[in-house]
Every structure is written in C-alpha cells, then in structure tokens.
Amino acid sequence: MISKLSNYIRDVIDNPWILLTDIMNIVVICCGLGVVWSFFSIFYALGGGTASDLISPNSW
C-alpha cells in the first residue's frame, strides 16, 4: 500500500494532469450522486411523501 502511494506521488510529480483527472472524477461522481438524490427527492415530494413517511412509512 505504501509503495503504491509512493508510486502514485511519483507519477503525479512527473505528470500533474493525473491528479487533476482524479480530482475531476471525484467531482463528477459527487455531482452525479447529487443529481440522482435531487430527482428522487423531487419525485418523492410530488408523490405526496412527507418526512414522517421516511421515518415510519406504514404509520398511515
């Protein structure tokens, strides 16, 4: 694990674009998860869901 990390650091020093690519991949994944979460929450709210449904869905 330490050797892989040192190899990665060495590769980033040789080519800084590797780090930018990895950071952008993380940003894209986070944005995608945010879009999916917002669609689920919007459609849940449009379907009449409330916070109490999330806590105990069989209470009604």
LOKOLTI-456235 format. One record per residue: x, y, z of N, C-alpha, C in turn; residue number from 1; residue in three letters. Coordinates in Angstrom, 2 decimals, padded with zeros to 5 digits. Each point is the difference from the previous one (the first is absolute). Last residue first. Example, Ala and Ser with C-alpha at 12.3 -4.5 7.8 and 13.67 -1.06 7.14 Angstrom:
<rs>
{r {012.85, -002.25, 007.08}, {000.82, 001.19, 000.06}, {-000.77, 001.09, 000.73}, 2, SER} {r {000.29, -005.72, -000.07}, {-000.89, 001.19, 000.00}, {000.90, 001.20, 000.00}, 1, ALA} 
</rs>
This chain:
<rs>
{r {-049.50, 005.46, 008.21}, {-001.28, 000.49, -000.51}, {-000.83, -001.17, -000.39}, 60, TRP} {r {004.41, -000.65, 001.64}, {-000.80, 000.64, 001.05}, {-001.34, 000.49, -000.51}, 59, SER} {r {003.98, -002.28, -002.17}, {-001.27, -000.71, 000.15}, {-000.90, 000.65, 001.04}, 58, ASN} {r {004.55, 001.56, -001.14}, {-000.85, 000.05, -001.19}, {-001.35, -000.68, 000.17}, 57, PRO} {r {003.70, 002.58, 003.07}, {-000.82, -001.22, 000.18}, {-001.01, -000.07, -001.13}, 56, SER} {r {003.60, 003.11, -000.38}, {000.32, -000.55, 001.32}, {-000.77, -001.30, 000.23}, 55, ILE} {r {-000.70, 002.50, -003.97}, {001.37, -000.52, 000.00}, {000.34, -000.66, 001.32}, 54, LEU} {r {-004.12, 002.16, -000.50}, {000.02, -001.23, -000.79}, {001.40, -000.61, -000.02}, 53, ASP} {r {-000.63, 004.19, 001.99}, {-000.48, -001.07, 000.88}, {-000.08, -001.33, -000.74}, 52, SER} {r {001.17, 003.96, -002.32}, {001.10, -000.47, 000.83}, {-000.45, -001.12, 000.92}, 51, ALA} {r {-002.75, 000.43, -004.47}, {000.41, 000.96, 001.02}, {001.14, -000.59, 000.80}, 50, THR} {r {-002.74, -000.61, -005.19}, {000.77, -000.51, 001.12}, {000.37, 001.10, 000.98}, 49, GLY} {r {-002.42, 000.04, -004.42}, {-000.70, 000.23, 001.25}, {000.73, -000.53, 001.21}, 48, GLY} {r {001.38, 000.23, -004.78}, {-000.88, -001.13, 000.28}, {-000.73, 000.13, 001.31}, 47, GLY} {r {003.27, 003.16, -001.37}, {-001.14, 000.10, -000.91}, {-000.99, -001.13, 000.21}, 46, LEU} {r {004.02, -000.07, 002.45}, {-000.84, 001.10, 000.47}, {-001.22, 000.16, -000.91}, 45, ALA} {r {003.16, -003.17, -001.28}, {-000.61, -000.43, 001.26}, {-000.93, 001.08, 000.54}, 44, TYR} {r {002.58, 000.95, -003.79}, {-001.11, -000.89, -000.33}, {-000.68, -000.55, 001.25}, 43, PHE} {r {003.77, 002.77, 000.62}, {-001.06, 000.75, -000.69}, {-001.18, -000.90, -000.30}, 42, ILE} {r {003.86, -001.95, 001.89}, {-000.71, 000.82, 000.98}, {-001.12, 000.80, -000.65}, 41, SER} {r {002.79, -002.68, -002.76}, {-000.78, -000.84, 000.91}, {-000.79, 000.85, 000.99}, 40, PHE} {r {002.92, 002.26, -002.88}, {-001.13, -000.57, -000.74}, {-000.86, -000.87, 000.90}, 39, PHE} {r {003.98, 001.75, 001.82}, {-001.01, 001.05, -000.20}, {-001.20, -000.52, -000.78}, 38, SER} {r {003.69, -002.91, 000.69}, {-000.70, 000.28, 001.27}, {-001.08, 001.05, -000.20}, 37, TRP} {r {002.80, -000.93, -003.67}, {-000.87, -001.15, 000.29}, {-000.80, 000.25, 001.27}, 36, VAL} {r {003.24, 003.19, -001.09}, {-001.11, 000.05, -000.95}, {-000.97, -001.14, 000.25}, 35, VAL} {r {003.95, 000.07, 002.55}, {-000.88, 001.10, 000.37}, {-001.20, 000.12, -000.92}, 34, GLY} {r {003.38, -003.11, -001.00}, {-000.77, -000.45, 001.16}, {-000.96, 001.09, 000.47}, 33, LEU} {r {002.94, 001.12, -003.47}, {-000.97, -001.00, -000.45}, {-000.85, -000.52, 001.14}, 32, GLY} {r {003.55, 002.91, 001.00}, {-001.08, 000.71, -000.69}, {-001.07, -000.96, -000.49}, 31, CYS} {r {003.86, -001.86, 001.94}, {-000.80, 000.71, 001.01}, {-001.15, 000.76, -000.64}, 30, CYS} {r {003.06, -002.13, -002.87}, {-000.76, -001.00, 000.74}, {-000.88, 000.67, 001.04}, 29, ILE} {r {002.96, 002.74, -002.37}, {-001.07, -000.48, -000.88}, {-000.86, -001.03, 000.71}, 28, VAL} {r {003.83, 001.61, 002.23}, {-001.00, 001.06, -000.12}, {-001.18, -000.47, -000.84}, 27, VAL} {r {003.73, -002.86, 000.36}, {-000.71, 000.08, 001.28}, {-001.11, 001.04, -000.06}, 26, ILE} {r {002.81, -000.32, -003.72}, {-000.82, -001.21, 000.11}, {-000.80, 000.00, 001.30}, 25, ASN} {r {003.15, 003.42, -000.65}, {-001.19, 000.21, -000.82}, {-000.90, -001.23, 000.01}, 24, MET} {r {004.14, -000.27, 002.20}, {-000.88, 000.93, 000.71}, {-001.28, 000.23, -000.79}, 23, ILE} {r {003.31, -002.62, -002.02}, {-000.58, -000.71, 001.14}, {-000.95, 000.91, 000.78}, 22, ASP} {r {002.41, 001.90, -003.58}, {-000.95, -000.99, -000.50}, {-000.69, -000.73, 001.14}, 21, THR} {r {003.49, 002.95, 001.04}, {-001.18, 000.74, -000.44}, {-001.07, -000.95, -000.51}, 20, LEU} {r {004.16, -001.84, 001.15}, {-000.71, 000.44, 001.20}, {-001.28, 000.76, -000.38}, 19, LEU} {r {002.85, -001.28, -003.48}, {-000.57, -001.21, 000.61}, {-000.82, 000.40, 001.23}, 18, ILE} {r {002.63, 003.17, -002.35}, {-001.34, -000.18, -000.55}, {-000.68, -001.24, 000.57}, 17, TRP} {r {004.66, 001.34, 000.90}, {-001.04, 000.53, 000.90}, {-001.42, -000.17, -000.53}, 16, PRO} {r {004.76, -002.64, -000.67}, {-001.09, 000.47, -000.85}, {-001.14, 000.50, 000.88}, 15, ASN} {r {004.17, -001.27, 001.98}, {000.40, -000.05, -001.41}, {-001.06, 000.60, -000.91}, 14, ASP} {r {-000.95, -000.39, 004.57}, {001.09, 000.97, -000.16}, {000.47, 000.04, -001.45}, 13, ILE} {r {-003.18, -003.20, 001.14}, {-000.60, 001.34, 000.02}, {001.07, 001.07, -000.15}, 12, VAL} {r {001.39, -004.49, 000.37}, {-000.67, 000.23, -001.29}, {-000.63, 001.39, -000.07}, 11, ASP} {r {001.94, -001.33, 004.08}, {001.05, 000.17, -001.01}, {-000.62, 000.27, -001.38}, 10, ARG} {r {-002.91, -001.08, 003.47}, {000.57, 001.34, 000.23}, {001.09, 000.29, -001.03}, 9, ILE} {r {-001.83, -004.30, -000.04}, {-001.00, 000.98, -000.46}, {000.54, 001.42, 000.16}, 8, TYR} {r {002.60, -003.53, 001.69}, {000.01, -000.01, -001.47}, {-000.99, 001.02, -000.57}, 7, ASN} {r {000.06, -000.62, 004.63}, {001.22, 000.70, -000.42}, {000.11, 000.01, -001.52}, 6, SER} {r {-003.58, -002.38, 001.85}, {-000.16, 001.43, 000.27}, {001.23, 000.78, -000.46}, 5, LEU} {r {000.14, -004.67, -000.22}, {-000.93, 000.51, -001.01}, {-000.20, 001.50, 000.17}, 4, LYS} {r {002.60, -002.21, 003.21}, {000.72, 000.08, -001.28}, {-000.91, 000.52, -001.11}, 3, SER} {r {-001.84, -000.79, 004.26}, {000.91, 001.15, 000.06}, {000.73, 000.16, -001.34}, 2, ILE} {r {-002.72, -003.75, 000.46}, {-000.83, 001.20, 000.00}, {000.87, 001.26, 000.00}, 1, MET} 
</rs>
